[in-house]
């Protein structure tokens, strides 16, 4: 069981990445991402990345890139790693950006 993690999903066709965090088991989070693809409209960045940019993501192989039991620290890690990967799809919270200055 992989809980309270920061994970990375990489596109098979262009190497762009999506960075996410979850308190859930990462397998359950991947199921949520797959279910989100069935909905006609969504606000999730990874769904947009796949539906509108024709990216191909293997939800069976998320890469665990961080762990933390505290939600805010996971969100900070997610933000910093998104910036490091220059990820255009992650929504970066202004509140969290204050930690990167």
N, C-alpha and C positions, 0 to 999 in steps of 0.2 A: 504494500500500500504506500503510495507516494502522496502525502498530504502536505499542505502549507508550503507550496513551492512556487518558484518563478520558472517559467518554461519558455522554450523557443520552438517555433514552428518555422520550417524553411521551405520555400517554394522549390519544387523539383525542377521547374523550367527556367527560373531566373535568379535563384539564390536570394531573393528578398526574404526578409524574416518578419515574423510577428512575435512580439514578446508579450506574455500574459502572466497573470498570477492567480492562484486559487487557494482557498482553504480546503477545498474538496480533494478527494483522490483524483489525481490527474487523469485517470481513465474515465471517470465520470465527467470531468470537465470536457474531455475530447468528445464524449457522447453529446454533451450540450452544444458544442460547436457544430457537430454533424446535423443535429436537429435544427439548429438555426438556419442551416442552408436550405431547408425545406420551406421556410417561411418566405413569402413574397417580398417583404420589406423587413429590414433589420437595421439596428444601429451599431451592431458589433463590427469592429474593425476587421477582424479576420473574415467575416462573412462578406464584407464589401470587397476585400482583397481577392477573394475567390470569384464572386459573382461578377464584378465589374472589371476586373483586370485579368481574368482567365488564368489565375494562378492555380497551381496544383499542389495541394498540401496533403501529406500523409499523416493523418491524425493518429495512426498507430505508433508513430515514432516521435513523440515530443521529446525534446532534449531538456533535461532538468538543469538549470543554470544557477539556481539559488534556492535557499531554504530559509524560512523564518516563521516562527509561531505567531509573531505580531503582525497584524494586517498592515498597519501604516509603514512598517519597515519593508514588508514585501512590496507595497506600492512604490516606495522610494526606489527599491532595487529595480522594479519593473521600469520605472521612469528613466533611471540612469542607464540601464542596459538598452532601452529603446533609443536613447540619445547616442549611445556608443555605436549602435548598429545603424544609425541614421535612418530609422524606420519611419516612413511617411504614413503608415497606417495606424499606428498606435495613437490614441488620444492621450495627450500629456496634460495632466492637471496643472493649472497655474499654481495652485496651492502647493503641490509637490515640487514645482520648479524652483521655489524659494530655497530649497535645500541644495540645489545645484550651483547656485551663484557663489 
